[in-house]
Structure formats: structure tokens, C-alpha cells
Amino acid sequence: MKTKRALGRWLANLALCLMLVGTVACASRRSATWSEPFDAPGDWHLSSDAAANVAVEDGVLRVHVIEVGQVAWASAGRTYDDFRLTVEATQVSGPADNEYGVLVRMQDDQHFYAFSVSGDGYVRAARYDGTSWIILGPDWSASAAVNQGAAMNVLEVEVTGGTFIFRVNDTQVLQVEDATYTRGDIGLYAGSFSEGDVVITFDNLEVQPLF
């Protein structure tokens, strides 16, 4: 029969072992890169109404913003803090005066960061706080890195602590600092301005946690 001292040492060793095993398992699970080819809807939160249609179909995530001055998105239902995300975003049709991109550290559908490009070659980083947009860095600045019109752009967002780096087609276009939201969901979105009928597709999403 174990003495109290021996039992205590055994329990301590067991706790340490479980902690180490849990840490390794957690690190293994968190460090795994997630790739999304959009072959199936999966766990994405999709929505459609009279203003927009969001769906996974034909191997892509398609966001069709029908009405003027609207935005629509899909969220992944996954929580990340520090990570690197890349995705292929393609304007299929609609006016070049639009916006599309990546939402990160989403607390809900009213609190998040947005890293955006436009079909006419502009980029922007902003935070939405539920009532207003807080622009991070310059507001809609022109960038030669953006392929304009009906074209594909590879968007990359790297998040480490309060530092956000935004790249388009392997070119860094923005670096901003903000620590309001430290972790949250990710999303892909598109929006219209003065003209509707904007169609953007997303494919080959990859998210790699950073430590």
C-alpha cells in the first residue's frame, strides 16, 4: 500500500505526465496547418437573403453581393490567435469599384478586423467595433500589387500579437498595430459600393498557426 508521501509523489508525477502529454497533444493539434479546398460546405457559416448569396459550390466559396452598399461573408467557426492565412480571391464579375478580403479575430458578426482589396486596385485595413469602422493605417490606398478587374489575387494575412501584416500576391502592402481583439474566428467577405451584382470566389485557403 502506498504511503501518503509516496502517493503524493506518484500523483504529482502523474499530474506532470498528464500535463506534458496534454501540452504535446495540444501543440500538435494547434500547430497543424488547416487547408480548405472548398470541396464541401463543411462547418462554414453561410447565409443568403435578398441582398446577397453566400455558398460553397463548384469547388469554391462564392459570395454574390446583389444589392448596392452591402457586405456578405462566411465564417469558418474556428478560433485562432496568431497565424498566417493565405487564400486565392477572384473577382468573377461585377464593377471594379468593390471590396473583398479576409476577416480575422472575429468576436461575432459586429466585431472584427478586415483586410481588404478592391477591384480597382486599392487596399485597406480596418477594425469594426459594432457601430463604426476604425481605419488602421491609410484609408483605401492604391497598390500596384493588386490585379485589377476580373482577376485573381492571393491574399495573405499574418497576425502576431498586435501586429498585422497584409500581403497581396507576395508583396507586403500594409503593416498595422492594434491589440483590441486578441483571438477569434476567421471569415471571407465581399461588398458592393455604388453598384451591386459583385461576385467574388475564394479557393485554396490555408491557415498556419504561429507560436
C-alpha positions as CSV (number, residue, x, y, z in Angstrom):
1,M,0.0,0.0,0.0
2,K,1.3,3.4,-1.0
3,T,2.2,5.8,1.9
4,K,0.8,9.3,1.8
5,R,4.2,10.6,0.8
6,A,4.7,8.1,-1.9
7,L,1.1,8.5,-3.1
8,G,1.6,12.3,-3.2
9,R,4.8,11.9,-5.2
10,W,3.0,9.5,-7.6
11,L,0.1,11.8,-8.0
12,A,2.4,14.7,-8.7
13,N,4.3,12.7,-11.3
14,L,1.0,11.6,-12.9
15,A,-0.2,15.2,-13.0
16,L,3.1,16.3,-14.6
17,C,2.9,13.5,-17.1
18,L,-0.7,14.3,-18.0
19,M,0.2,18.0,-18.3
20,L,3.1,17.2,-20.6
21,V,1.0,14.8,-22.7
22,G,-1.8,17.4,-22.9
23,T,0.7,20.1,-23.9
24,V,2.2,17.9,-26.6
25,A,-1.2,16.9,-27.9
26,C,-2.5,20.5,-27.8
27,A,0.6,21.8,-29.5
28,S,0.3,19.1,-32.1
29,R,-3.3,19.9,-32.7
30,R,-2.8,23.7,-32.8
31,S,0.3,23.6,-34.9
32,A,-1.3,21.7,-37.7
33,T,-2.0,23.7,-40.8
34,W,-5.6,23.8,-41.9
35,S,-6.2,23.6,-45.7
36,E,-9.6,24.3,-47.2
37,P,-10.2,23.4,-50.9
38,F,-14.0,24.1,-50.6
39,D,-14.9,20.7,-51.9
40,A,-17.8,20.6,-49.5
41,P,-19.6,23.2,-47.2
42,G,-18.0,21.7,-44.1
43,D,-18.6,23.8,-41.0
44,W,-18.7,27.2,-42.7
45,H,-21.4,29.6,-41.5
46,L,-23.1,30.6,-44.7
47,S,-26.1,32.9,-45.2
48,S,-28.3,34.1,-48.1
49,D,-31.0,36.7,-48.4
50,A,-32.4,39.2,-50.9
51,A,-29.2,41.3,-50.6
52,A,-26.6,38.6,-51.1
53,N,-25.9,34.9,-51.6
54,V,-23.1,33.0,-50.0
55,A,-22.5,29.4,-50.9
56,V,-19.9,26.7,-51.3
57,E,-20.3,25.3,-54.9
58,D,-18.2,24.0,-57.8
59,G,-15.1,23.8,-55.5
60,V,-15.1,27.5,-54.4
61,L,-16.7,29.7,-51.8
62,R,-18.8,32.1,-53.8
63,V,-20.0,35.5,-52.4
64,H,-22.6,37.2,-54.6
65,V,-23.5,40.7,-53.3
66,I,-26.6,41.6,-55.2
67,E,-27.7,45.0,-53.8
68,V,-25.9,48.3,-53.5
69,G,-23.9,49.2,-50.4
70,Q,-24.0,45.7,-48.9
71,V,-21.4,43.2,-47.5
72,A,-21.7,39.5,-47.0
73,W,-19.3,36.8,-45.7
74,A,-18.8,33.3,-44.5
75,S,-17.1,32.5,-41.2
76,A,-15.1,29.3,-40.5
77,G,-16.2,28.5,-37.0
78,R,-12.5,28.2,-35.9
79,T,-10.7,30.2,-33.3
80,Y,-7.1,31.5,-33.8
81,D,-4.8,33.9,-32.1
82,D,-1.5,34.2,-34.0
83,F,-1.5,32.7,-37.5
84,R,-0.6,33.1,-41.2
85,L,-3.5,32.9,-43.7
86,T,-3.4,32.7,-47.5
87,V,-6.3,32.5,-49.9
88,E,-7.0,32.9,-53.6
89,A,-9.6,35.5,-54.2
90,T,-11.0,36.1,-57.6
91,Q,-13.4,38.7,-59.0
92,V,-15.7,36.8,-61.3
93,S,-18.0,39.7,-62.4
94,G,-19.4,43.0,-61.4
95,P,-18.0,46.5,-61.1
96,A,-14.3,47.2,-60.2
97,D,-15.5,49.5,-57.5
98,N,-16.0,46.9,-54.9
99,E,-14.3,45.3,-51.8
100,Y,-13.3,41.8,-50.8
101,G,-10.9,40.1,-48.4
102,V,-10.3,38.5,-45.1
103,L,-11.9,39.0,-41.7
104,V,-9.8,37.9,-38.7
105,R,-10.2,37.7,-34.9
106,M,-13.9,37.8,-35.3
107,Q,-15.7,38.1,-31.9
108,D,-19.0,38.0,-33.7
109,D,-20.6,39.5,-36.8
110,Q,-20.1,43.0,-35.4
111,H,-16.6,43.0,-34.0
112,F,-13.6,42.0,-36.2
113,Y,-10.6,43.1,-38.3
114,A,-11.0,43.4,-42.1
115,F,-8.1,43.3,-44.6
116,S,-9.4,44.3,-47.9
117,V,-8.6,44.9,-51.6
118,S,-10.8,46.5,-54.3
119,G,-11.2,45.5,-57.9
120,D,-9.8,48.9,-58.9
121,G,-6.5,48.4,-57.1
122,Y,-6.8,49.7,-53.5
123,V,-6.1,48.1,-50.1
124,R,-7.2,48.9,-46.6
125,A,-7.0,47.5,-43.0
126,A,-9.8,48.4,-40.5
127,R,-11.5,47.3,-37.3
128,Y,-15.2,47.2,-36.9
129,D,-16.4,47.8,-33.4
130,G,-20.2,47.2,-33.8
131,T,-21.1,50.8,-34.7
132,S,-18.2,52.2,-36.8
133,W,-15.1,51.5,-38.8
134,I,-11.7,52.3,-37.2
135,I,-9.2,52.7,-40.1
136,L,-5.8,51.1,-39.4
137,G,-3.2,52.9,-41.5
138,P,-4.2,54.8,-44.6
139,D,-7.7,54.6,-45.9
140,W,-8.0,52.8,-49.3
141,S,-4.5,53.4,-50.6
142,A,-3.6,52.4,-54.2
143,S,-1.4,49.4,-54.6
144,A,0.3,48.1,-57.8
145,A,0.3,44.7,-56.2
146,V,-3.4,44.2,-56.8
147,N,-4.5,42.6,-60.0
148,Q,-7.5,44.7,-61.1
149,G,-10.8,43.8,-62.5
150,A,-11.9,40.2,-63.2
151,A,-8.6,38.7,-61.9
152,M,-7.3,36.5,-59.1
153,N,-5.3,37.9,-56.1
154,V,-3.5,35.8,-53.5
155,L,-4.3,37.5,-50.2
156,E,-2.1,36.8,-47.1
157,V,-2.7,38.0,-43.5
158,E,0.0,37.4,-40.9
159,V,-1.1,38.0,-37.3
160,T,1.3,38.1,-34.3
161,G,0.2,39.7,-31.1
162,G,-1.0,43.1,-32.0
163,T,0.9,43.2,-35.3
164,F,-0.9,42.6,-38.6
165,I,0.9,42.2,-42.0
166,F,-1.1,42.2,-45.1
167,R,0.3,40.9,-48.4
168,V,-1.2,40.7,-51.9
169,N,0.5,38.5,-54.5
170,D,3.6,38.0,-52.2
171,T,4.0,41.8,-51.8
172,Q,3.6,43.4,-48.4
173,V,1.0,46.3,-48.8
174,L,0.2,47.1,-45.2
175,Q,1.6,46.6,-41.6
176,V,-0.6,47.9,-38.8
177,E,-0.7,47.6,-35.0
178,D,-3.8,47.1,-32.9
179,A,-4.5,44.9,-29.8
180,T,-8.2,45.3,-29.3
181,Y,-9.1,41.7,-30.2
182,T,-6.5,39.1,-29.4
183,R,-8.2,35.9,-30.9
184,G,-11.3,34.9,-32.7
185,D,-12.8,33.4,-35.8
186,I,-11.8,34.0,-39.5
187,G,-14.0,34.9,-42.4
188,L,-14.0,35.7,-46.1
189,Y,-16.1,38.5,-47.4
190,A,-17.1,40.7,-50.3
191,G,-19.0,44.0,-50.6
192,S,-20.5,46.5,-53.1
193,F,-20.4,50.3,-53.2
194,S,-22.4,52.3,-55.7
195,E,-23.2,49.3,-57.9
196,G,-24.3,45.9,-57.0
197,D,-24.0,42.4,-58.5
198,V,-20.5,41.8,-57.3
199,V,-19.3,38.2,-57.5
200,I,-16.1,37.1,-55.7
201,T,-14.9,33.5,-55.2
202,F,-12.4,32.1,-52.7
203,D,-10.3,29.0,-53.0
204,N,-7.3,27.1,-51.5
205,L,-7.5,28.7,-48.1
206,E,-4.6,27.8,-45.8
207,V,-4.2,28.8,-42.1
208,Q,-1.0,28.0,-40.3
209,P,-0.9,28.8,-36.5
210,L,2.2,30.7,-35.4
211,F,4.0,30.4,-32.0
